[in-house]
Amino acid sequence: MNRSFAILLALFLILGTALPPAAAEDAVSSATVNITALPELKENQSAASLVIFFSTDDTVKAVAYTIAEALASDVFEIVPEAPYTEADLAYYTNCRADQEQNDRSARPALAVWPESLDQYDTVFIGYPIWHGQAPKILYTLLEGVDLSGKTIVPFCTSASSGAGSSARNLQALTGETAVWLDVKRIDNGSTDADIRAWALSLNLVKGEGTMQMKINGIPVAVAWENNDAVAALREIAGDGLTIQMSMYGGFEQVGPIGQRLPSSDRQTGTSAGDIVLYSGDQLVVFYGSNSWAYTRLGRITDQTPEQLRDLLGSGDVTIILTMD
Ligand SMILES: Cc1cc2nc3c(=O)[nH]c(=O)nc-3n(C[C@H](O)[C@H](O)[C@H](O)COP(=O)(O)O)c2cc1C
């Protein structure tokens, strides 16, 4: 299922009735809950993470759905009660958004509130940078929900500015027991694969050790996917797995895992660092690029394309997978 279809489907899954925080009750009397699950990923299990985002021009929204797809998270879009028109967003014209960002007390109302955040251990919070800060509607939200004890992962996009103090100022609105990770500004040139690799590299999937990979004895950092194939690979790696790889095609190393893993192949464009399952029982690690039907397994995150070519492109290698 492509992303735009998934988004459409998710938007149609508007569930239940609103239970807004008391302070906001008046403003949201007609609200409905719109925490949505990505249906193809949920399979009736409850997500441990939630991606909350605000986006007026779909940049943050695209990132939010990429994170949600990678981690099988639920999604909650912050929808303003008064939608922002194009004129409202024409910044540096003293437009509505400019005025709100200048006004310490501005708290634009939400059209809908999340029913309950209880089930989530991790909450991603995504926003565009507006005049160096998060839009004030994020303040409205954070003052109205309880994030105690949760891990918060702030992320943002912007035309060019850094994240600055935006996340620190949001953190000040939540209780001390909320654990905030460093804010991630998503570069404008980031690909879906970059965003997935970052989200997965946070290793927020609980209750599992970390799978370690060595190439010719050299440890490499891997952001593993969160899917059945990787779960099965972890099982095998528990006893230690050695794979004799062979160079192929001038862009990859391929080798037998010795068992079939549950695959969910789809046409995939790969680049240096990607690790995939091919044909159900072959591990492939790329130092160049290709396009074929694969199941993604992970991505090497601590090597440049040049380092990967040195490591993988000058002779067959041995890969060893172990669990921490
Ligand atoms: C009111 C307003 C203020 C903005 N201020 C900044 C800024 O200070 N620095 C910057 O790099 N981009 C700024 N931008 C651009 C947005 O941060 C950028 O386009 C962002 O990626 C939009 O995300 P969205 O498409 O999800 O709404 C501003 C945009 C608006 C509407």
The ligand as a MOL file (V3000), in Angstrom:
LIG
                    3D

  0  0  0     0  0            999 V3000
M  V30 BEGIN CTAB
M  V30 COUNTS 31 33 0 0 0
M  V30 BEGIN ATOM
M  V30 1 C 4.5130 31.4210 10.1990 0
M  V30 2 C 5.7090 30.7060 9.6620 0
M  V30 3 C 6.9660 30.9470 10.1840 0
M  V30 4 C 8.0820 30.2930 9.7010 0
M  V30 5 N 9.3070 30.5280 10.2730 0
M  V30 6 C 10.3900 29.8530 9.8340 0
M  V30 7 C 11.6570 30.0680 10.4510 0
M  V30 8 O 11.8160 30.8280 11.4110 0
M  V30 9 N 12.7310 29.3900 9.9460 0
M  V30 10 C 12.6110 28.5260 8.8910 0
M  V30 11 O 13.6120 27.9580 8.4740 0
M  V30 12 N 11.4010 28.2760 8.3190 0
M  V30 13 C 10.2980 28.9110 8.7710 0
M  V30 14 N 9.0730 28.6450 8.2080 0
M  V30 15 C 8.9690 27.5950 7.1740 0
M  V30 16 C 8.4920 26.2470 7.7530 0
M  V30 17 O 9.1770 25.9230 8.9530 0
M  V30 18 C 8.7400 25.1020 6.7760 0
M  V30 19 O 8.2100 25.4180 5.5200 0
M  V30 20 C 8.1720 23.8170 7.3050 0
M  V30 21 O 8.8560 22.7210 6.7040 0
M  V30 22 C 6.6870 23.6860 7.0250 0
M  V30 23 O 6.1870 22.4520 7.5140 0
M  V30 24 P 4.7280 21.9650 7.0750 0
M  V30 25 O 4.7570 21.8260 5.5660 0
M  V30 26 O 4.5540 20.6270 7.7230 0
M  V30 27 O 3.7450 22.9580 7.5550 0
M  V30 28 C 7.9520 29.3230 8.6700 0
M  V30 29 C 6.6780 29.0750 8.1270 0
M  V30 30 C 5.5690 29.7460 8.6150 0
M  V30 31 C 4.2120 29.4420 8.0320 0
M  V30 END ATOM
M  V30 BEGIN BOND
M  V30 1 1 1 2
M  V30 2 1 2 3
M  V30 3 2 2 30
M  V30 4 2 3 4
M  V30 5 1 4 5
M  V30 6 1 4 28
M  V30 7 2 5 6
M  V30 8 1 6 7
M  V30 9 1 6 13
M  V30 10 2 7 8
M  V30 11 1 7 9
M  V30 12 1 9 10
M  V30 13 2 10 11
M  V30 14 1 10 12
M  V30 15 2 12 13
M  V30 16 1 13 14
M  V30 17 1 14 15
M  V30 18 1 14 28
M  V30 19 1 15 16
M  V30 20 1 16 17
M  V30 21 1 16 18
M  V30 22 1 18 19
M  V30 23 1 18 20
M  V30 24 1 20 21
M  V30 25 1 20 22
M  V30 26 1 22 23
M  V30 27 1 23 24
M  V30 28 2 24 25
M  V30 29 1 24 26
M  V30 30 1 24 27
M  V30 31 2 28 29
M  V30 32 1 29 30
M  V30 33 1 30 31
M  V30 END BOND
M  V30 END CTAB
M  END
